Amino acid sequence: MASTELIKKLRDMTQAGVMDAVKALKECHDDLDKAAQWLREKGIAKASKKAGAIVTEGVVKTSVDDNYAAIIEINSQTDFVAKNDGFINLVKEIKSLVAQHKPQDIDALNNIKTADGSTISGACINLTAKTGEKIVVRRIGVLNKTDNQFFQVYEHFNDKIGVIMLVNNHKEDVNKGVAMHIAAMNPKFLRIEDVSRDFLENEKAILTKQTLAEGKPADRVEMIVKGRIRKSLSEVCLLEQNFFKDPSKTIGQYLNENGVELIKFIRFEVGEGVEKKQTDFAAEVAQQIGK
């Protein structure tokens, strides 16, 4: 039987019942992603916004200077190290250097010279040697603007989620509200036209299996699937999502009403898409007691 931790994680991802989660993990040999997809195909679970966001430790920070904005994820192996002075000071230095040098990709960032003559990559290695944990700048996202465009940034209070936005109008309350919505609702795309072919094909395959499993008439399956795909797109495309502060209107409608065009956004969450090693703490304690 799957561990309690794994069952809980699958339930958090899918909102499935305990027995359904247990069965899914058994059918999929404890593969979390496959179990989530199995539940969706059976119609037991909805597409989860949390899938693929298995948390590692570290912080997400933003850095803005003039016509340049960046969002950066800096990782450690444990939250304990992420809260120590060495890590915190390194993060501050990286933010400052990014604003100063304006790197456009991760390689350029890692090669920036630090105050002690090393590089950002070297500073991470040095801190790794001191803490005994791997410290790394995992990724950077960049937006560049013209003089008549504006940035909006948002860092969640715990530094685990960050957002940078490029807009055509500076309306602080409007833009901040949308940035907070992006942080909370995790849209994958800005508009329907931006949805990738791979995403559409995967959704169609899942929803077709789900519809057939429900016993719908074969001649109606295609029509039903098209309707469900439209609903799915409204959940993953920012402009189609209902605004979390006012669900009576979509984000697109809210922005139009306030004369703001959202050109692009980038959202980072610590550990997104990174599989964290699962630890059976009960077994580990039992093993230690038995020694």
N, C-alpha and C positions, 0 to 999 in steps of 0.2 A: 504493500500500500504506500502511496505517496506520502511524503512528510507533511506535517501540519502546516509548516511554513509555505510549502509549494501549493497546497490546497487553498490557503488563505490568499496567496498572490493571484492565483487563477480566478478566485471569486472576486477579488478587487478589480481585476481586469475586465471581467465579463458580467458581473452581478448574477452569476449562476448559483443555484442551490448547492448545498454541501455534497449531496449524493451525486448530482450531475457533474460536479467538479471532480470528484473521486473517479467516477466512471470515465470521464474524458481523459484524465491523466493515465488511467490504466490502459485505455485503448491506444493512447499515443506514447506509451512507454516513458511517461514523465517528461515529455518534451512540452514545455510551457506554451510556446507559440503554436505548435500543432494542435494542442489541446484546446486553445482558444478558438482556433479556426474550426475544429471539429464541432465545438459547441454552437458556433454560428451556423454551420451547415445544417445542424439538427434543429435550428430555430430556437435554441435554448438561450443564446446570448446575443447581445447587440455588439456592433463594432465598438471597441473600447478606445477611448482617447488615451488610456494609459498604456496600451500595448506598445512595446518598444521603448518604454521609458523606465527601464530597470535601473535603479539609482546606484551610481558610484558616489564617491565623496568629492568635495571641492566646492568651487564657487563659480558663478557666472557674473561677469562685470561688464559695464559699458564704458567707453572712452570716446569723448567728443572734442573736436577742435576745429573751429571754422567750418569748412565744407566737407569735413571727414567725420564719420561715426563708425565705431567698431564695437562688436560684442565678442567677448572672449570667455572661453571655458578653461579653467585651470583646475587640474585634478590632483588629489592625494588619495591614498588608499583607505584612510580612516578619517572620520569626522574630528577625532582628537587632534590629529596633525593639522587639519584645515583650520583649527581654531588657535594654533599656537602662534607666538609672535613672529617667528621666522617666516612662516607661510604668509601671514597677514602682511608683513613688510614687503615680501617678494611681490605679492599681488599689487600693492600700492605702486611699487617701482615699475612693474609691467604696465599698469594703466597709464602712468606718466610717460613712459617711453613710447608706448603705442600712439598716444596723442601727439607726441613730438615728431616721431618718424613716419607715422601714417603707413604702416605696412599693408599690402593688399592681399597677402596670403600667409599661411602658417610658416612657410620656409623663411620669408622675409622677416617675420616677427621673431623667430627663433635666433636669427643671425644679428639682431640689433645688439649693439655694444652696451654693456651696463657700466655703472659708475666705477666698478673695480677693474675694468678692462676686459672682463669676460664677455659672454653673450647671454641672452636670456636663456638659451638652451643650457649653457654652462652653469648659470645660476641655479637652474632646476636640478642639475646633476649634483652640484655642491650641497644643496639643501637635502637632496636624497641621501647623500653620504652622512649628513648630520642626523637626520631623523630615522634612517633605516627604512623609509617608505619611498616608493617611487613618486616623484613630483613631476608633472608634465603640463605644458600648455597644449591642450588637446586640439583646439580649433579656434578659428577666428572668422567672423562674418563682417563684411564691410559694406557700407553705403556711402556713396559720394554724391554731393548735391551741387546745384548751381546757386548763384547768389540770391535768386528769387524763390528758392525752395527752403524747406525747414525740416529739422529733425525733431522727433519726440522719442525720449528714452524712458524705460521703466525697469527698475530693479526690484524684485520682490523682497520683502523685509528680511527673509532668511538667506538671500543671495543664491538661491537654487534655481531661479528662473529670471531671465532678462529678455527685454524686447527693445529693438530699435526700429523706428518707422521713418519713412521719407514721405512728406506731405507738401501740398502746394499752398497751404494757408496756415498761419500761426494762430490757432485757437487753443490755448493751453488746456482748458477744461475738457473740450471735445476730444482733443488728441490724446490726452492722458487717459480719459475714460476708455477709448478704443484700445490703447496700449495695455491697459489692465485687463480688458476683455480678451485680448490675444493671449496674455499670460495665463488667464484662467481657463479658456476654452480650447486652446491649442489647435487652431486651424492649420491645415496642411497646405492650403493654397489661398491666394488672394481672391481669385475669381474662377468661375467654372471653366473659362477658356484656358486656364493655366494647369488644369488637371492632366496628369501624365497618362499616356496610353497604358502603361503597366498597371497603374492604380485602377483604371477603368476595367481592364481585362480581369484583374483579380477580383474586383467587386462583382462583376458579372458572373464569374465562375462560382463564387460563394453563394450569391443570391439565387442563381439557377438551381444549384443543388438543394438549397433551403426550400425553395418553392416546390420543387418536385417531391421533396420529402414530406411536404404538407399535403400531398395528394391532389394538388390543383389540376384541373383538366389540361392536357398537353397542349391544346390549341390556344390556351390562355396564358401559358407560362411566359412567353416572350413579352406580352403586354404587361403582365404583373411585374416582371423583372425590371422593365424600363421604368415603371413607376417607383419601384424601390431604389433604383439607382439614382433617380432624381432626388429622392428623400435623403439618400446617403450623401450626395453632393452638397445638399443644403446644410449638412452637418460638418463638412470638412472644408468648405469654401468660406472664407471670412465674410465677404460681402453678402452672402446668403444666410449667415447665422443670425438668429435673433439676439439682439443686444441684451447683455445680461442685466443692465440697469433698467431697461425698458423693453421687455419681451414682445410688446405690441408692434415693434418695428425691427427691421433687419439693420445690420451694420451699414449696408449700402444706403438704405433710406435715411438713417441717422446722419451719415456723412453728407448726403445730398442736401438735407434740410439745413445743415450748418455751413454749406459752401466749402466743404473740405474734400479734396481728392487725395486718397491714399495711393501712393505710387508703388510702394514696396515696403515689406516688413521682413524682419528676421527675428525669430524666437529661438532661444537656446534654453535647455533645461539640463541641469547637471546629470550626467550619466545616460543621456538619451541614446538608445540603441546599443548600449554596452551591456553585455551579460555579466552580472556580478556573481562571483562564486557563491554558491549556496552552502551554508554551514548548518549542520544539524547540531545545534547547541546542546540538546539533551543527550545525544550520543557522545558528544565531546566531553561533557561533564562526567558521564558514566564511565567513559574510558579513563579519565584522569583519576576518578575515585578508585577504579580497579587496579591502578598501578601500585 
